[in-house]
Amino acid sequence: MLFLANENFPLESIRKLRKAGYDVVSVSEDSPGIEDKEILFRARKENRIILTFDKGYGNMIYQFKMPIPKGIVLFRFDPASPDEPYQVII
């Protein structure tokens, strides 16, 4: 699976996902500060699933007709540790 981790996704979880063999690019590592619409465009172009804690992507897609990525995994909890999102995915 190809993932695009939003800037709010913990780096520890990103590292563990990579170690487990997943292809994960990280906004916080390679393009910090880019706008959410650019993340949608990039995910669509690279055929990646967005990993995020940001609920705004649904509105952008349905209300503003932004590009639809392969998928979005929305985490709706405050992680107890930086690797908890990794545990949920695995």
C-alpha positions as CSV (number, residue, x, y, z in Angstrom):
1,M,0.0,0.0,0.0
2,L,1.1,3.5,-0.7
3,F,0.4,6.1,2.0
4,L,0.7,9.9,2.3
5,A,1.0,10.9,5.9
6,N,-0.5,14.3,6.7
7,E,1.6,16.8,8.7
8,N,-0.3,15.9,11.8
9,F,0.5,12.2,11.6
10,P,3.2,11.1,14.1
11,L,6.7,10.5,12.7
12,E,7.2,7.5,15.0
13,S,4.2,5.8,13.4
14,I,5.5,6.7,9.9
15,R,8.9,5.1,10.7
16,K,7.3,1.9,12.0
17,L,5.1,1.6,9.0
18,R,8.1,1.9,6.7
19,K,10.0,-0.6,8.8
20,A,7.0,-3.0,8.3
21,G,7.4,-2.6,4.6
22,Y,4.8,0.1,3.7
23,D,5.6,2.9,1.3
24,V,4.9,6.0,3.3
25,V,5.7,9.6,2.3
26,S,5.5,12.2,4.9
27,V,4.3,15.8,4.4
28,S,6.2,16.9,7.6
29,E,9.4,15.5,6.1
30,D,9.3,16.6,2.5
31,S,6.9,19.4,2.2
32,P,5.9,21.0,5.5
33,G,3.3,23.7,5.5
34,I,1.7,22.8,2.1
35,E,-2.0,23.4,1.9
36,D,-4.5,20.5,2.3
37,K,-5.7,20.9,-1.3
38,E,-2.1,20.2,-2.4
39,I,-2.1,17.0,-0.3
40,L,-5.3,15.9,-2.1
41,F,-3.7,16.6,-5.5
42,R,-0.5,14.8,-4.6
43,A,-2.3,11.7,-3.1
44,R,-4.4,11.5,-6.3
45,K,-1.4,11.9,-8.6
46,E,0.7,9.3,-6.7
47,N,-2.2,6.9,-6.0
48,R,-1.7,7.2,-2.3
49,I,-4.0,6.8,0.7
50,I,-4.0,9.8,3.0
51,L,-3.3,9.2,6.7
52,T,-4.7,12.1,8.8
53,F,-6.3,13.4,12.0
54,D,-7.8,16.3,9.9
55,K,-11.6,16.0,9.4
56,G,-11.5,18.7,6.7
57,Y,-10.7,16.5,3.7
58,G,-14.3,15.2,3.4
59,N,-15.6,18.7,3.1
60,M,-13.0,19.7,0.5
61,I,-13.9,16.6,-1.6
62,Y,-17.7,16.8,-1.4
63,Q,-18.4,20.5,-0.9
64,F,-15.6,22.0,-3.1
65,K,-15.2,19.1,-5.6
66,M,-11.5,18.6,-4.9
67,P,-9.7,15.6,-6.3
68,I,-10.6,12.3,-4.7
69,P,-7.6,10.3,-3.6
70,K,-7.4,6.5,-3.5
71,G,-8.5,6.7,0.1
72,I,-8.4,8.6,3.4
73,V,-7.9,7.0,6.8
74,L,-9.2,9.5,9.3
75,F,-8.1,8.9,12.9
76,R,-10.7,10.3,15.2
77,F,-8.8,10.0,18.5
78,D,-5.9,11.6,20.4
79,P,-3.2,9.0,20.3
80,A,-1.9,8.0,23.7
81,S,1.6,7.5,22.2
82,P,3.3,8.5,18.9
83,D,3.1,4.8,17.7
84,E,-0.5,4.2,18.5
85,P,-1.7,5.1,14.9
86,Y,0.8,2.5,13.7
87,Q,-0.7,-0.1,16.0
88,V,-4.2,0.7,14.7
89,I,-3.1,0.3,11.1
90,I,-1.3,-3.0,11.7
